[in-house]
Amino acid sequence: MPTLGVNIDHVATLRQARMTNEPDPVWAATLAELGGADGITLHLREDRRHIQERDLQVLGQTVAVKLNLELACSDDVLAIACQARPYQATLVPERREEVTTEGGLDVVGNPGRVTDAVKQLQDAGIVVSLFLDPDPAQLAAGFATGATAVELHTGAYAHAAAEFAAEKQLAALLVAGKQVRDAGLTLHAGHGLTYRNVRPVAEIPQMCELNIGHSIISRAIMVGLEQAVRDMKRLITL
């Protein structure tokens, strides 16, 4: 059964809307752990739109479960990651104009840059995952970088408007999952997963980790974060 990484970026987004000190994503991480989260995921963006360096520093000192830092292949955040040394780093694409990360990392177009970033992080003792579309060419290029895990981008599946379209995208994820497993890498998935669509992805053979943020934080507004995490954990471990 897969483990659950809870992304707390949206808690920081709410805090930064008023540029104040609440709600604190560090508190959110504690509640997520109490709810059964196996990991805490956060994205230190180049423009610092939500998570701040202070958050990463304090979370590194307080989180008792796996800390997964999402970041771009840029020198400044790579240097911060190597200093903070979270358990895992997930390399993702990043554009200033996007609301959230859209699409997987383009390893085919930037093999040298991604490979260098992987090595820099691994030299600091950090496990490295790549956030990739379920595209055979991108996956093959990702395997060549030396990363030990791949997080499949599930956005196309999650946002499919019709059932047949979702089934088609799920089939692509199943094929990609096999490609990742056959290459000997650890299989992760995330993006757009909700309480309604998570089960088929959780059931992909040897799925190791799911990273989910928006849906959990949205439910937490209504029922509280600890309960929201418990509800998601129950769904992926049935």
C-alpha positions as CSV (number, residue, x, y, z in Angstrom):
1,M,0.0,0.0,0.0
2,P,1.3,3.5,-0.7
3,T,2.3,6.0,1.9
4,L,0.8,9.5,2.1
5,G,2.7,12.7,1.7
6,V,0.7,15.7,2.7
7,N,1.6,18.9,0.8
8,I,1.2,22.0,3.1
9,D,1.9,24.7,0.5
10,H,-1.7,26.0,0.6
11,V,-1.5,26.7,4.3
12,A,1.5,28.9,3.6
13,T,-0.4,30.5,0.7
14,L,-3.2,31.6,3.1
15,R,-0.6,33.0,5.5
16,Q,1.2,35.0,2.7
17,A,-2.1,36.5,1.5
18,R,-1.9,38.8,4.6
19,M,1.9,38.6,5.0
20,T,1.5,37.6,8.7
21,N,2.4,34.6,10.8
22,E,-0.7,32.6,10.6
23,P,-1.8,30.0,9.7
24,D,1.7,28.4,10.3
25,P,2.5,25.5,8.0
26,V,4.6,24.1,10.8
27,W,1.4,23.7,12.9
28,A,-0.2,22.1,9.8
29,A,2.6,19.6,9.5
30,T,2.1,18.5,13.2
31,L,-1.7,18.0,12.7
32,A,-1.0,16.1,9.4
33,E,1.3,13.8,11.3
34,L,-1.3,13.3,14.0
35,G,-3.8,12.4,11.3
36,G,-1.4,9.7,10.0
37,A,0.6,11.4,7.3
38,D,3.7,9.4,6.4
39,G,5.5,12.4,5.0
40,I,5.3,16.2,4.7
41,T,5.7,17.8,1.3
42,L,6.5,21.4,0.6
43,H,7.6,23.4,-2.5
44,L,10.2,26.2,-2.0
45,R,9.6,28.3,-5.1
46,E,12.0,30.7,-6.6
47,D,9.5,33.6,-6.0
48,R,8.8,32.4,-2.4
49,R,5.0,32.8,-3.1
50,H,4.1,30.5,-0.2
51,I,6.7,28.4,1.6
52,Q,9.6,30.5,3.0
53,E,13.1,29.4,3.9
54,R,12.2,29.8,7.6
55,D,9.4,27.1,7.1
56,L,11.9,24.6,5.6
57,Q,14.4,25.3,8.5
58,V,11.8,24.8,11.3
59,L,10.1,21.8,9.6
60,G,13.5,20.1,9.2
61,Q,13.9,20.4,13.0
62,T,10.4,19.4,14.0
63,V,8.9,16.9,11.5
64,A,9.1,13.4,12.7
65,V,8.1,11.8,9.3
66,K,9.8,12.0,5.9
67,L,10.3,15.6,4.7
68,N,10.0,15.9,0.9
69,L,11.1,19.2,-0.6
70,E,9.9,20.1,-4.1
71,L,12.2,22.4,-6.0
72,A,13.3,23.6,-9.5
73,C,16.8,22.9,-10.9
74,S,17.9,26.4,-10.0
75,D,21.1,27.2,-8.2
76,D,19.7,29.2,-5.3
77,V,17.1,26.6,-4.2
78,L,19.5,23.7,-4.8
79,A,22.0,25.3,-2.5
80,I,19.3,25.8,0.2
81,A,18.2,22.2,-0.2
82,C,21.7,20.9,0.2
83,Q,22.2,22.9,3.3
84,A,18.8,21.9,4.8
85,R,19.2,18.2,3.8
86,P,15.6,17.0,3.8
87,Y,15.1,13.3,3.5
88,Q,13.9,13.6,-0.1
89,A,14.0,16.2,-2.9
90,T,11.6,16.1,-5.8
91,L,12.7,18.1,-8.9
92,V,9.8,19.8,-10.6
93,P,9.4,22.4,-13.4
94,E,8.6,25.9,-12.4
95,R,7.1,28.9,-14.2
96,R,6.4,32.2,-12.4
97,E,3.0,32.6,-14.2
98,E,1.5,29.2,-13.1
99,V,-0.8,28.9,-10.1
100,T,0.6,25.5,-9.3
101,T,3.1,23.1,-11.0
102,E,1.6,22.2,-14.4
103,G,3.2,19.3,-16.3
104,G,6.2,17.2,-15.6
105,L,9.9,18.1,-15.7
106,D,11.4,18.3,-19.2
107,V,14.4,16.0,-18.9
108,V,14.6,15.3,-22.6
109,G,15.2,19.0,-23.3
110,N,17.6,19.6,-20.3
111,P,19.4,16.3,-19.6
112,G,22.6,17.9,-18.4
113,R,21.0,20.4,-16.1
114,V,18.7,17.8,-14.4
115,T,21.6,15.3,-14.1
116,D,23.8,17.9,-12.4
117,A,21.0,18.8,-10.0
118,V,20.4,15.1,-9.1
119,K,24.1,14.6,-8.4
120,Q,24.3,17.8,-6.3
121,L,21.4,16.7,-4.1
122,Q,22.6,13.1,-3.8
123,D,26.1,14.3,-2.9
124,A,24.4,16.0,0.1
125,G,22.8,12.7,1.1
126,I,19.3,13.5,-0.2
127,V,17.1,10.9,-1.9
128,V,16.1,12.4,-5.3
129,S,12.8,11.9,-7.2
130,L,11.8,13.4,-10.5
131,F,8.3,14.7,-11.2
132,L,7.5,13.4,-14.7
133,D,4.7,13.0,-17.2
134,P,3.8,9.4,-18.0
135,D,5.7,9.8,-21.3
136,P,8.1,7.0,-22.3
137,A,10.7,9.3,-23.6
138,Q,10.7,11.6,-20.5
139,L,10.8,8.6,-18.2
140,A,13.7,7.0,-20.1
141,A,15.6,10.3,-19.9
142,G,14.8,10.6,-16.2
143,F,16.2,7.1,-15.5
144,A,19.5,8.2,-17.0
145,T,20.0,11.0,-14.6
146,G,20.7,8.7,-11.6
147,A,17.5,9.6,-9.7
148,T,16.1,6.7,-7.6
149,A,12.4,7.6,-7.7
150,V,9.9,9.0,-10.2
151,E,6.7,10.8,-9.2
152,L,4.2,10.4,-12.0
153,H,2.3,13.6,-12.9
154,T,-1.4,12.6,-12.5
155,G,-2.9,15.9,-13.7
156,A,-4.2,14.6,-17.0
157,Y,-6.0,11.8,-15.2
158,A,-7.3,13.9,-12.4
159,H,-8.6,16.7,-14.7
160,A,-10.2,14.4,-17.3
161,A,-13.8,15.6,-17.8
162,A,-15.3,12.3,-19.0
163,E,-15.1,8.8,-17.6
164,F,-13.6,7.3,-20.8
165,A,-10.9,10.0,-20.8
166,A,-10.0,9.3,-17.2
167,E,-9.8,5.6,-18.1
168,K,-7.5,6.4,-21.0
169,Q,-5.2,8.5,-18.7
170,L,-5.2,5.8,-16.0
171,A,-4.1,3.3,-18.6
172,A,-1.2,5.6,-19.5
173,L,-0.3,5.8,-15.8
174,L,-0.3,2.0,-15.5
175,V,2.1,1.6,-18.5
176,A,4.3,4.3,-17.1
177,G,4.3,2.7,-13.6
178,K,5.5,-0.5,-15.2
179,Q,8.3,1.3,-17.0
180,V,9.4,2.9,-13.7
181,R,9.3,-0.4,-11.9
182,D,11.1,-2.3,-14.6
183,A,13.9,0.3,-14.5
184,G,14.3,-0.5,-10.7
185,L,13.1,3.0,-9.5
186,T,10.6,3.7,-6.7
187,L,7.2,4.7,-8.0
188,H,5.4,7.8,-6.7
189,A,2.4,9.8,-8.0
190,G,0.7,13.2,-7.4
191,H,-1.1,16.2,-8.7
192,G,-4.8,16.8,-8.7
193,L,-5.6,13.7,-6.7
194,T,-8.8,14.0,-4.7
195,Y,-11.0,11.9,-2.4
196,R,-13.0,10.9,-5.4
197,N,-10.3,9.8,-7.8
198,V,-7.4,8.6,-5.7
199,R,-8.2,4.9,-5.3
200,P,-7.3,3.8,-8.9
201,V,-3.9,5.5,-8.6
202,A,-3.3,4.0,-5.2
203,E,-4.0,0.6,-6.6
204,I,-1.3,0.9,-9.4
205,P,1.1,-2.1,-8.7
206,Q,3.9,-1.2,-6.3
207,M,2.8,2.4,-5.9
208,C,5.0,3.5,-3.0
209,E,4.0,7.2,-2.3
210,L,1.2,9.6,-3.1
211,N,1.7,13.3,-2.6
212,I,-1.6,15.2,-2.1
213,G,-2.2,18.8,-1.0
214,H,-5.1,20.9,-2.3
215,S,-7.8,18.3,-1.8
216,I,-6.8,17.6,1.8
217,I,-6.4,21.3,2.7
218,S,-9.7,22.1,1.1
219,R,-11.5,19.4,3.2
220,A,-9.6,20.5,6.3
221,I,-11.3,23.9,6.1
222,M,-14.6,22.0,6.8
223,V,-13.6,19.1,9.1
224,G,-10.1,20.0,10.4
225,L,-6.7,18.9,9.1
226,E,-6.2,15.9,11.3
227,Q,-9.5,14.4,10.2
228,A,-9.0,15.3,6.6
229,V,-5.6,13.4,6.6
230,R,-7.2,10.4,8.3
231,D,-9.9,10.3,5.6
232,M,-7.4,10.3,2.8
233,K,-5.1,7.8,4.5
234,R,-8.1,5.4,4.9
235,L,-8.9,5.7,1.2
236,I,-5.4,4.8,0.0
237,T,-4.8,2.0,2.4
238,L,-8.1,0.1,2.2
